[in-house]
Amino acid sequence: MRQFRLSAGLALLAAVSILLAAGCSVGDLRRPPPARPSAPSVPRSPAGPDEVRQVRVSVPVDYHQRSVEFADPLHGYALFVGCTGDDDSACPAMLLSTSDGGRSWQELRHPQPLARNHQMYVGAAWSSEMTNGHGGLLLFAEPHGWYHSVDGGRTFFHEPWSEQAPDVSRRLFGRFEIEDGSRKLVDWAGGRPHPVPTQPPIPEINGVAYAGGRLLVSGVRDGRPYAALSTDYGKTWHASDVPDSGGVLRLQAHLSADGEDAWLVGDVGGRFPKLWRYGGRWEPVSAAGHPERFISVAAIGGGMLAVTSPGGSGVVTPGHYNDLGWPVRDVYLRVLGDGTLFGIDQRDGTVWLGEGWGAGRKWIKIVLVRT
């Protein structure tokens, strides 16, 4: 789950990465699981990108790239700041946008360009309020507060600085979320949060996912995982046991972009996680040959779970981990709404888009060169 790192004293914002789960049985939610693929025959040696989009942007060379985020494969934003931001002095900021997948970038008016602790968050265009595919754009500029746009940065709404992040931050990353105080599942349809018709019957909810008409929640109590699924926006729930002997600290849940593939990912304290896949019931998934450490996982369709690690990247198919030699490593990958993979190499700021489905990906490298 992505967390928002603010200045001292600010609470952590809601997470981006979405999680999944199970609840009380009403009806048959079984879908035929995708055919289990054979282990992909792909060389282990790291491959280069399939396409490089190196673009010169009108940003002074002494500015550094603070953040790049994409709402979908075409629409993205980049934030540059004119100092390190490690002290209490104000920094100038520049905001750019792209609507052609990073081939070209245009400067947007930053609503508060001189501030401390500049931050930027971008959410997918999941509601009609977020127009033209741009998604929601949220800027933080200390001490002035929050600035939110739903029209691609043409206009911004201002929220004063406060200890609590504004409500808009919570609906930025999806229709459903877990309310902080009550820990209830709420629906942001209509622009305001309201509890789902029936709360999922699992303890200690800590994750939610929605894709392809499936709503899933996950939770952990006393080290044991729980999960619930709904296909009617939380009116009724289907529960099935998650077989496990305990020891799970947190339970992430992942859906492929079409909602067909559901995975549970159990944090067991820094080691490679425990995994389950849903095929009418939750089944443990082994991954022979997996790396000891991992950075991110993502449900990519075709019965596969992508994994990135310090040593490389690959996919889990039931029973096996397959090193694919993708050009991404040390990258936190997440799935955009159409199934494209997106990530940033934190070592050099390189942007990666992995277009395609399952293990078949076209890897696009985007590099912004300041002039």
Residue pairs with C-beta under 8 A, 6 or more apart in sequence:
1 15
1 16
1 17
1 19
1 207
1 252
2 15
2 16
2 17
2 334
3 12
3 13
3 15
4 12
4 13
4 14
4 119
4 121
4 140
4 165
4 169
5 12
5 119
6 12
6 13
6 117
6 119
6 140
6 142
6 165
7 116
7 117
7 142
9 163
10 163
10 165
11 163
11 164
11 165
13 121
13 165
13 169
13 170
14 165
14 169
14 170
14 173
14 177
14 178
14 180
15 173
16 121
16 123
16 173
16 334
17 252
17 334
18 173
18 174
18 207
18 208
18 209
18 210
18 253
18 254
18 255
19 206
19 207
19 208
19 209
19 216
19 217
19 218
19 251
19 252
19 253
19 254
20 207
20 208
20 209
20 216
20 217
20 218
20 227
20 252
20 253
20 254
20 255
20 262
20 263
20 264
21 200
21 202
21 205
21 207
21 208
21 209
21 216
21 217
21 218
21 219
21 226
21 227
21 228
21 229
21 251
21 253
21 264
22 200
22 202
22 216
22 217
22 218
22 226
22 227
22 228
22 229
22 237
22 238
22 239
22 240
22 242
22 282
23 200
23 201
23 202
23 217
23 227
23 228
23 229
23 230
23 237
23 238
23 239
24 201
24 228
24 236
24 237
24 238
24 239
25 237
25 238
25 239
25 240
26 236
26 237
26 238
27 231
27 236
27 238
28 238
29 229
29 231
29 238
30 279
30 280
31 260
33 260
33 261
33 277
33 278
33 279
33 280
33 303
34 260
34 261
34 301
34 302
34 303
35 303
36 303
36 317
36 318
37 302
37 303
37 304
37 317
37 358
37 359
38 317
39 317
39 320
39 322
40 315
40 322
40 324
40 359
42 322
42 323
42 324
42 325
42 359
43 325
44 312
44 323
44 324
44 325
45 325
46 312
46 325
46 326
46 327
46 329
47 325
47 326
47 327
47 363
48 327
49 327
49 352
49 363
49 364
49 365
50 362
50 363
50 364
51 362
51 363
51 364
51 365
52 364
52 365
52 367
53 101
53 102
53 103
53 364
53 365
53 366
53 367
54 366
54 367
54 369
55 102
55 103
55 104
55 105
55 366
55 367
55 368
55 369
56 369
56 370
56 371
57 78
57 96
57 105
57 368
57 369
57 370
57 371
58 107
58 371
59 80
59 94
59 96
59 368
59 370
59 371
60 82
60 370
61 370
61 371
62 82
63 80
63 81
63 82
63 92
63 94
63 370
64 80
64 81
64 84
65 78
65 79
65 80
65 349
65 368
66 79
66 80
66 81
66 85
66 93
66 118
66 119
66 120
67 78
67 79
67 119
67 120
68 76
68 77
68 78
68 79
68 344
68 349
68 351
68 366
68 368
69 76
69 77
69 120
69 121
69 122
70 76
70 77
70 122
70 336
70 342
70 351
70 353
71 122
71 123
71 124
71 125
71 133
71 134
71 135
71 136
71 336
72 124
72 125
72 133
72 135
72 336
72 337
72 338
72 340
73 101
73 336
73 338
73 340
73 353
73 355
74 98
74 99
74 100
74 101
74 133
75 97
75 98
75 99
75 125
75 133
75 134
75 135
75 152
76 97
76 98
76 101
76 102
76 122
76 351
77 95
77 96
77 97
77 98
77 108
77 120
77 122
77 137
77 153
78 95
78 96
78 97
78 98
78 105
78 368
79 93
79 94
79 95
79 96
79 118
79 119
79 120
79 139
80 93
80 94
80 95
80 96
80 370
81 91
81 92
81 93
81 94
81 118
82 91
82 92
82 93
82 94
83 89
83 91
83 92
85 91
85 116
85 117
85 118
88 116
89 116
90 114
90 115
90 116
91 114
91 115
91 116
91 118
92 113
92 114
93 110
93 113
93 114
93 115
93 118
93 141
94 107
94 110
94 113
95 107
95 108
95 109
95 110
95 113
95 120
95 139
95 153
96 105
96 106
96 107
96 108
96 368
97 105
97 106
97 108
97 134
97 152
97 153
98 104
98 105
98 106
99 134
99 152
101 353
101 364
101 366
102 351
102 353
102 364
102 366
105 368
108 152
108 153
108 154
109 153
110 139
111 139
111 141
111 147
111 156
111 158
112 139
112 141
112 144
112 147
113 141
115 141
115 142
115 143
115 144
116 141
116 142
116 143
117 140
117 141
117 142
118 139
118 140
118 141
119 139
119 140
120 137
120 138
120 139
120 140
121 137
121 138
121 140
121 169
121 172
122 135
122 136
122 137
122 138
122 172
123 130
123 135
123 136
123 138
123 171
123 172
123 173
123 174
124 130
124 135
124 173
124 174
124 336
124 337
125 131
125 132
125 133
125 134
125 135
125 136
125 337
126 174
126 175
126 337
127 171
127 175
127 188
127 189
127 191
129 150
129 191
130 136
130 150
131 150
131 151
131 152
132 151
132 152
134 150
134 151
134 152
134 153
136 148
136 149
136 150
136 168
136 171
136 172
137 148
137 149
137 150
137 152
137 153
138 146
138 147
138 148
138 168
138 169
138 172
139 146
139 147
139 148
139 156
140 146
140 147
141 147
142 161
143 161
144 158
144 160
144 161
145 158
145 159
145 160
145 161
145 162
146 158
146 159
146 160
146 161
146 165
146 166
146 168
146 169
147 156
147 157
147 158
147 159
148 156
148 157
148 159
148 166
148 168
149 155
149 156
149 157
157 168
159 166
159 168
167 193
170 177
170 188
170 193
171 177
171 188
171 191
171 193
174 188
174 208
174 210
175 187
175 188
175 189
175 210
176 185
176 186
176 187
176 188
176 196
176 208
176 210
176 215
176 234
177 185
177 186
177 188
177 193
177 208
178 184
178 185
178 186
178 205
178 206
178 207
178 208
179 185
179 186
179 193
183 204
183 205
184 195
184 199
184 205
185 195
185 196
185 199
185 200
185 205
185 208
185 217
185 234
186 193
186 194
186 195
186 196
187 193
187 194
187 195
187 196
187 233
187 234
196 215
196 230
196 233
196 234
196 235
197 233
197 234
197 235
198 234
198 235
198 236
198 237
199 234
200 217
200 228
200 230
200 234
200 237
201 228
201 237
201 239
202 217
202 218
202 219
202 226
202 227
202 228
202 239
203 219
203 221
203 226
204 219
204 220
204 221
204 226
205 217
205 218
205 219
206 218
206 219
206 220
206 250
206 251
207 217
207 218
207 219
207 250
207 251
207 252
207 253
208 215
208 216
208 217
208 218
208 253
209 215
209 216
209 217
209 253
209 254
209 255
209 262
210 216
210 255
211 255
211 256
211 257
211 258
211 259
212 255
212 256
212 257
212 258
212 259
212 260
213 231
213 259
214 229
214 230
214 231
214 255
214 259
214 262
215 229
215 230
215 231
215 233
215 234
216 227
216 228
216 229
216 230
216 253
216 255
216 262
217 227
217 228
217 253
218 225
218 226
218 227
218 251
218 252
218 253
218 264
219 225
219 226
219 227
219 251
220 226
220 248
220 249
220 250
220 251
220 266
222 246
223 246
223 247
223 248
223 249
224 242
224 244
224 246
224 248
225 242
225 244
225 248
225 251
225 264
225 266
225 274
225 276
226 242
226 251
227 239
227 240
227 242
227 251
227 253
227 264
227 282
228 237
228 238
228 239
229 237
229 238
229 262
229 278
230 236
230 237
230 238
240 278
240 280
240 281
240 282
241 281
241 282
242 264
242 276
242 282
243 276
243 282
243 283
243 284
244 266
244 274
244 284
247 268
248 266
248 267
248 268
248 274
249 266
249 267
249 268
249 269
250 266
250 267
251 264
251 265
251 266
251 267
252 264
252 265
252 266
252 267
252 273
252 297
253 262
253 263
253 264
253 265
254 261
254 262
254 263
254 264
254 265
254 297
254 298
254 299
254 305
254 335
255 261
255 262
255 263
255 299
256 262
256 299
256 300
256 301
256 335
256 339
257 301
257 335
257 336
257 337
257 338
257 339
258 301
258 339
260 301
261 277
261 299
261 300
261 301
261 302
261 303
261 304
262 277
262 278
262 299
263 275
263 276
263 277
263 278
263 285
263 297
263 299
263 305
264 275
264 276
264 277
264 278
264 282
265 273
265 274
265 275
265 297
265 305
266 273
266 274
266 275
266 276
267 273
268 274
270 293
271 292
271 293
272 287
272 290
272 291
272 292
272 293
272 294
273 294
273 297
274 284
275 284
275 285
275 286
275 287
275 305
275 316
276 282
276 283
276 284
276 285
277 283
277 285
277 303
277 305
277 318
283 318
285 305
285 316
285 318
285 319
286 318
286 319
287 316
287 319
287 320
287 321
288 319
288 320
288 321
289 320
289 321
289 322
289 323
290 307
290 316
290 321
291 307
291 309
291 310
291 311
291 312
291 321
293 309
293 310
294 307
294 308
294 309
295 308
295 309
295 310
295 330
295 331
295 332
296 306
296 307
296 308
296 331
296 332
296 333
296 334
296 343
297 305
297 306
297 307
297 308
297 316
298 305
298 306
298 333
298 334
298 335
298 341
299 305
299 306
299 335
300 306
300 315
300 335
300 339
300 341
300 357
300 358
300 359
301 339
301 357
301 358
302 357
302 358
302 359
303 317
303 318
303 358
304 315
304 316
304 317
304 358
304 359
305 315
305 316
306 313
306 314
306 315
306 333
306 341
307 313
307 314
307 315
307 316
307 321
308 328
308 329
308 330
308 331
308 332
308 333
308 343
309 329
310 329
310 330
311 329
312 323
312 325
312 326
312 329
313 323
313 324
313 326
313 328
313 329
313 331
313 333
314 321
314 322
314 323
314 324
314 326
315 321
315 322
315 324
315 358
315 359
316 322
322 359
324 359
326 354
326 361
326 363
327 352
327 363
327 365
328 343
328 345
328 352
328 354
328 363
330 345
330 346
330 347
331 343
331 344
331 345
331 346
331 352
332 343
332 344
332 346
333 341
333 342
333 343
333 352
333 354
334 341
334 342
334 343
335 341
335 342
336 342
339 356
339 357
340 353
340 354
340 355
340 356
341 352
341 353
341 354
341 361
342 351
342 352
342 353
342 354
343 351
343 352
343 354
344 350
344 351
344 352
345 352
349 368
350 365
350 366
350 367
351 365
351 366
351 367
351 368
352 363
352 364
352 365
352 366
353 363
353 364
353 366
354 361
354 362
354 363
354 364
355 361
355 362
355 364
356 362
